């Protein structure tokens, strides 16, 4: 790793993130500036995508949980739950079609996201299922929008995730060598999802007009640097940019990412050849896979599904789910521990719950055919009196 170039690339991201917020006169520069190191290492060395086809099946997935850090991603949401769902889908497919299509799911999360109640349910499920293909980077900069984190939260995050059966690593989240080492270790984990707790600095690189340090300040979280107490022009100069023309990609940074694009093309070429060989050797499975990818459904005679008169809607749903369990091989149903009450057990009776290491779900024989459908239940982080179920 050429640390000079890698650090220059991260600074380049910081420059662009701060400048777009400054120009828009609104936004969140501080977190993006602190998290730039991880995203730069991930994208320039580890994330596998096809530079020429953004929808390639075998690509790694990346989810940005904190929307306020979008300037970091633009310089190159519901991240917790979407990432966990994506990791489940990856294992679900790999169990059916083989490890040739395996890939990693990365998520970038933050202090606010860690505190969101929905992240608790997602985290527990990921640990329970042993989703070792899931790698989350927790940008722990100790700053929130209005306060420092310790004003509202004293939780031991590492202990919480370890209790959920996660592999937890703690590093200096602004050190590219520690970041790379942690990602390599996470990629080698075979039993658990990984949380990389990266201790970062809010507004990394920010200075005042006199050049004195202005990093780690809550004020840089949610407004342009010029309104935060930092000096925008001085910060640009400190990071190596011309404040009059900050929209420049440094030549060595261009070269870094051009080299990565060529590496990725070679990786993707080999992976596509592997897929082609698999499809040639497994034509029926390949046909089924493409049916999944093309969003094609089997023929279903909806009017032929029997319903008794005056039944509850959940029973009508159960009648349909029983048919779908027999016919739709890529369907996953989830329920908040209420399967026998909300009647999603009509699907479960013809399959069985996901378990760690078993996302194929040992399909049962139904009417002389094998169904590859699966069922998974989750406990939603809501008050028991207001639990809901959902199917996906």
VOGU-3710 file (C-alpha; in Angstrom, 3 decimals, decimal comma):
1> xxxxxxxxxx> 0,000/0,000/0,000  1,353/3,399/-1,005  0,331/5,374/2,069  1,098/8,719/0,467  -1,309/8,100/-2,401  -3,950/6,417/-0,224  -3,957/9,339/2,210  -4,060/11,820/-0,676  -7,124/10,042/-2,045  -8,875/10,247/1,321
11> xxxxxxxxxx> -8,019/13,947/1,525  -9,383/14,367/-1,985  -12,687/12,902/-0,797  -12,643/15,258/2,200  -12,043/18,242/-0,093  -14,925/17,347/-2,392  -17,301/16,514/0,473  -16,651/19,813/2,260  -16,810/21,796/-0,981  -20,126/20,447/-2,189
21> xxxxxxxxxx> -21,710/21,274/1,172  -20,097/24,719/1,109  -21,382/25,427/-2,383  -24,884/24,162/-1,557  -24,868/26,194/1,678  -26,363/23,147/3,397  -25,350/19,628/4,318  -23,151/17,519/6,565  -19,409/17,720/5,919  -17,890/16,542/9,222
31> xxxxxxxxxx> -18,872/12,891/9,210  -17,994/12,494/5,560  -14,552/13,928/6,218  -13,976/11,527/9,110  -15,236/8,455/7,274  -13,350/9,095/4,039  -10,449/6,823/4,971  -12,538/3,664/5,266  -14,525/4,254/2,090  -11,347/5,040/0,175
41> xxxxxxxxxx> -9,604/1,828/1,310  -12,726/-0,237/0,658  -13,317/1,074/-2,844  -9,692/1,252/-3,962  -8,642/-2,187/-2,669  -11,461/-4,514/-1,643  -14,948/-3,861/-3,047  -15,480/-6,074/-6,088  -17,696/-4,616/-8,807  -17,778/-4,607/-12,583
51> xxxxxxxxxx> -16,613/-1,174/-13,851  -18,520/-1,825/-17,075  -21,728/-3,321/-15,681  -23,172/-1,927/-12,461  -25,782/-4,706/-12,287  -23,389/-7,665/-12,482  -24,766/-10,508/-10,342  -21,487/-11,315/-8,593  -20,721/-7,806/-7,361  -20,219/-6,960/-3,703
61> xxxxxxxxxx> -22,960/-4,782/-2,240  -22,433/-1,578/-0,260  -25,025/0,132/1,944  -24,562/3,605/3,412  -26,667/3,744/6,565  -26,092/7,383/7,616  -27,699/9,599/4,995  -25,890/12,610/6,437  -22,643/11,110/5,158  -23,737/10,969/1,534
71> xxxxxxxxxx> -21,190/13,642/0,500  -18,516/11,059/1,308  -20,058/8,604/-1,155  -20,813/11,251/-3,776  -17,113/12,229/-3,673  -15,956/9,058/-5,127  -30,662/5,014/4,791  -31,741/2,073/5,928  -28,354/0,492/5,762  -28,569/-1,875/8,728
81> xxxxxxxxxx> -31,692/-3,724/7,688  -31,106/-3,604/3,929  -27,592/-4,960/4,385  -28,807/-7,841/6,565  -31,563/-8,662/4,087  -29,085/-8,568/1,218  -26,698/-10,882/3,092  -29,553/-13,347/3,701  -30,446/-13,264/-0,004  -26,806/-13,936/-0,960
91> xxxxxxxxxx> -26,599/-17,026/1,273  -30,056/-18,119/0,067  -28,836/-18,061/-3,564  -25,415/-19,572/-2,856  -27,096/-22,503/-1,099  -29,064/-23,235/-4,263  -26,643/-22,460/-7,057  -23,168/-22,709/-5,556  -20,432/-20,594/-4,066  -19,376/-19,290/-7,484
101> xxxxxxxxxx> -21,869/-16,450/-7,002  -20,850/-15,664/-3,419  -19,983/-12,072/-2,593  -19,688/-9,759/0,386  -22,168/-7,223/1,707  -20,575/-4,151/3,257  -22,394/-1,528/5,299  -21,215/1,808/6,669  -23,041/2,697/9,893  -22,764/5,505/12,429
111> xxxxxxxxxx> -23,538/6,510/16,007  -27,116/7,507/15,198  -27,807/4,290/13,302  -26,393/2,187/16,145  -29,005/3,782/18,420  -31,961/3,183/16,080  -34,164/0,421/17,455  -34,551/-1,282/14,075  -30,803/-1,932/14,034  -31,161/-4,083/17,157
121> xxxxxxxxxx> -33,486/-6,562/15,473  -31,359/-6,662/12,334  -28,181/-7,177/14,343  -29,588/-10,005/16,414  -30,875/-11,834/13,335  -27,560/-11,483/11,486  -25,677/-12,936/14,442  -28,201/-15,734/14,945  -27,934/-16,806/11,308  -24,145/-16,487/11,283
131> xxxxxxxxxx> -24,052/-14,216/8,213  -20,292/-14,255/7,759  -20,689/-12,592/4,360  -21,764/-9,366/6,139  -19,164/-6,758/7,111  -20,245/-3,534/8,835  -17,986/-0,585/9,511  -19,128/1,479/12,492  -17,882/5,041/12,123  -17,529/5,855/15,826
141> xxxxxxxxxx> -16,634/9,552/15,967  -18,408/10,283/19,277  -20,388/13,147/17,706  -24,080/13,491/16,892  -25,927/16,340/15,204  -26,816/18,315/18,324  -24,589/16,836/21,013  -21,642/14,625/21,711  -22,661/10,958/21,905  -21,841/10,627/25,591
151> xxxxxxxxxx> -24,556/13,177/26,404  -27,224/10,661/25,426  -25,642/7,216/25,227  -23,105/5,258/27,301  -23,729/1,845/25,733  -20,923/-0,683/25,275  -21,496/-1,281/21,573  -18,749/-3,873/21,207  -20,173/-5,969/24,049  -23,663/-5,727/22,572
161> xxxxxxxxxx> -22,614/-7,050/19,178  -20,456/-9,767/20,705  -23,506/-10,868/22,715  -25,333/-11,202/19,394  -22,539/-13,511/18,167  -20,742/-11,011/15,949  -17,014/-10,890/15,301  -16,047/-7,449/16,651  -12,828/-5,648/15,719  -11,765/-2,237/17,031
171> xxxxxxxxxx> -9,336/-0,040/15,102  -8,218/3,497/14,382  -10,736/4,232/11,648  -8,533/6,881/10,077  -5,519/4,576/9,671  -5,607/2,933/6,210  -3,298/0,094/7,217  -5,484/-0,839/10,201  -8,573/-0,554/7,994  -7,108/-2,897/5,363
181> xxxxxxxxxx> -6,005/-5,413/8,000  -9,472/-5,419/9,566  -11,217/-5,951/6,227  -8,914/-8,862/5,403  -9,657/-10,424/8,792  -13,388/-9,877/8,303  -13,276/-11,457/4,857  -11,693/-14,543/6,383  -14,382/-14,959/9,071  -16,499/-18,041/8,320
191> xxxxxxxxxx> -18,938/-18,251/11,240  -20,081/-14,735/12,195  -20,894/-11,333/10,702  -18,216/-8,759/11,461  -18,502/-5,311/13,015  -15,424/-3,156/12,529  -15,559/-0,355/15,087  -13,505/2,414/13,547  -12,698/5,230/15,957  -12,649/8,251/13,660
201> xxxxxxxxxx> -12,397/12,020/13,956  -15,357/14,209/13,032  -14,319/16,884/10,553  -10,882/15,360/10,006  -8,596/17,958/8,442  -10,603/21,001/9,554  -8,639/24,049/10,693  -9,341/27,644/11,699  -8,176/30,680/9,745  -4,908/30,724/11,661
211> xxxxxxxxxx> -4,272/27,076/10,828  -5,059/25,759/14,299  -6,841/22,437/14,633  -10,651/22,369/14,501  -11,242/18,618/14,273  -13,713/16,669/16,410  -16,180/19,519/16,767  -19,921/18,862/16,917  -20,514/22,057/14,942  -19,006/20,550/11,771
221> xxxxxxxxxx> -21,635/17,810/11,673  -24,573/19,488/10,003  -23,605/22,774/8,347  -21,013/24,198/5,946  -17,537/24,531/7,441  -17,676/28,320/7,108  -20,622/28,365/9,527  -19,119/25,906/11,994  -16,172/27,849/13,342  -13,723/26,254/10,914
231> xxxxxxxxxx> -12,301/28,213/8,000  -13,219/26,716/4,646  -10,366/28,246/2,618  -7,743/27,400/5,223  -9,078/23,831/5,437  -8,866/23,436/1,671  -5,258/24,585/1,673  -4,489/22,334/4,627  -5,816/19,347/2,663  -3,855/20,294/-0,456
241> xxxxxxxxxx> -6,554/21,964/-2,542  -7,044/25,345/-4,164  -10,070/26,890/-2,395  -10,896/28,757/-5,613  -11,039/25,497/-7,570  -11,579/22,527/-5,252  -13,235/20,329/-7,912  -10,018/18,611/-8,903  -9,122/14,929/-8,753  -5,401/14,651/-8,028
251> xxxxxxxxxx> -3,403/12,864/-10,739  -2,084/10,199/-8,371  -5,619/9,576/-7,103  -6,833/9,146/-10,687  -4,045/6,641/-11,250  -4,965/4,747/-8,069  -8,562/4,237/-9,170  -7,660/3,582/-12,813  -5,386/0,772/-11,625  -8,194/-0,609/-9,485
261> xxxxxxxxxx> -10,571/-0,565/-12,453  -8,141/-2,712/-14,431  -7,761/-5,118/-11,495  -11,528/-5,390/-11,274  -11,900/-6,130/-14,980  -9,519/-9,080/-14,586  -11,370/-10,332/-11,487  -14,759/-10,016/-13,164  -13,542/-11,770/-16,328  -12,475/-14,792/-14,293
271> xxxxxxxxxx> -15,717/-14,786/-12,295  -17,849/-14,579/-15,444  -15,942/-17,495/-16,952  -16,625/-19,488/-13,786  -20,323/-18,697/-14,076  -20,401/-19,706/-17,736  -18,781/-23,052/-16,918  -21,278/-23,655/-14,123  -24,232/-22,809/-16,375  -22,964/-25,176/-19,072
281> xxxxxxxxxx> -22,654/-27,988/-16,531  -25,984/-27,228/-14,815  -28,463/-26,107/-17,495  -31,629/-26,695/-15,447  -30,315/-24,816/-12,410  -29,057/-22,060/-14,681  -32,513/-21,745/-16,204  -34,009/-21,457/-12,719  -31,466/-18,821/-11,691  -32,265/-16,674/-14,705
291> xxxxxxxxxx> -35,960/-17,057/-13,942  -35,227/-15,601/-10,505  -33,140/-12,755/-11,914  -35,718/-11,900/-14,566  -38,476/-11,636/-11,908  -40,535/-14,293/-13,650  -43,286/-16,008/-11,688  -44,717/-19,447/-12,407  -48,260/-19,767/-13,692  -50,656/-19,594/-10,746
301> xxxxxxxxxx> -54,422/-19,984/-11,047  -55,381/-17,477/-8,361  -59,107/-18,092/-8,792  -58,608/-21,787/-8,078  -57,237/-21,158/-4,583  -60,063/-22,219/-2,231  -61,303/-19,864/0,464  -64,034/-20,554/2,968  -66,752/-17,940/3,256  -66,423/-15,026/5,695
311> xxxxxxxxxx> -62,864/-15,815/6,750  -60,379/-13,367/8,257  -57,924/-11,746/5,878  -55,017/-13,539/7,588  -56,636/-16,877/6,771  -57,135/-15,825/3,168  -53,462/-14,871/3,156  -52,597/-18,314/4,548  -54,527/-20,006/1,741  -52,409/-18,129/-0,778
321> xxxxxxxxxx> -49,121/-18,629/1,081  -49,648/-22,385/1,037  -49,819/-22,317/-2,743  -46,866/-19,963/-3,085  -44,763/-22,278/-0,898  -45,258/-24,997/-3,528  -44,684/-22,878/-6,606  -42,340/-19,927/-5,918  -38,840/-21,200/-5,238  -37,200/-17,869/-4,388
331> xxxxxxxxxx> -39,720/-16,624/-1,846  -38,813/-15,749/1,744  -41,502/-15,059/4,329  -40,851/-13,397/7,676  -43,004/-13,070/10,767  -42,476/-11,437/14,164  -42,737/-14,685/16,149  -46,458/-14,840/15,369  -46,593/-17,505/12,675  -49,413/-19,476/14,235
341> xxxxxxxxxx> -51,406/-16,314/14,911  -50,901/-14,326/11,719  -51,148/-17,589/9,745  -47,816/-17,294/7,962  -47,290/-20,831/9,251  -49,162/-21,939/6,135  -45,862/-21,300/4,385  -43,814/-22,740/7,249  -45,692/-26,034/7,214  -44,352/-26,685/3,723
351> xxxxxxxxxx> -40,823/-25,470/4,454  -39,007/-24,755/7,723  -37,138/-21,888/9,413  -33,726/-20,690/8,336  -30,936/-21,757/10,658  -27,259/-20,954/10,868  -25,509/-22,754/8,035  -28,820/-23,848/6,521  -30,411/-21,268/4,284  -31,496/-24,001/1,881
361> xxxxxxxxxx> -34,037/-25,069/4,487  -34,063/-28,778/3,639  -36,993/-28,475/1,208  -39,785/-30,951/1,782  -41,559/-33,000/-0,833  -44,846/-31,454/-1,857  -47,202/-33,121/-4,318  -44,359/-35,054/-5,871  -42,023/-32,074/-6,388  -39,280/-30,388/-4,391
371> xxxxxxxxxx> -39,746/-26,836/-3,225  -36,695/-24,706/-2,516  -38,677/-22,083/-0,657  -37,567/-21,029/2,806  -39,106/-19,422/5,828  -37,483/-17,147/8,370  -38,939/-15,511/11,418  -37,643/-12,391/13,094  -38,520/-10,619/16,305  -39,224/-7,036/15,392
381> xxxxxxxxxx> -37,964/-4,415/17,893  -41,392/-3,076/18,745  -43,772/-3,180/21,690  -45,303/-6,692/21,853  -48,798/-5,231/21,677  -48,035/-3,576/18,340  -46,086/-6,348/16,556  -46,652/-6,665/12,852  -45,635/-9,258/10,329  -44,433/-8,806/6,813
391> xx> -43,720/-10,946/3,812  -40,969/-10,218/1,281
//
